[in-house]
Amino acid sequence: MARYYFDLVDQEGLVVDEEGLEFTDMEGVEREATRAMADAARESLHRPIKPGEAAIEVRDDTGPVMRVRFTIEVERLRRQ
């Protein structure tokens, strides 16, 4: 089993995962990364929405292995 760390990067900065989680395969890592990104996106909607991007950057003890991104884009179609 390998240990993977799920760091959050957004407009507010970097939140480093100090503990990590152990997984036996990359499918489990991907599921956890997408779940963590969905949680972070849901949390960001409690603040005023600003266009931007957030990402979960997954690393193991040797370096980066995966990035999951979430983008908020606001396009005003009518001016009032």
Disulfide bonds with the S-S distance in Angstrom:
none
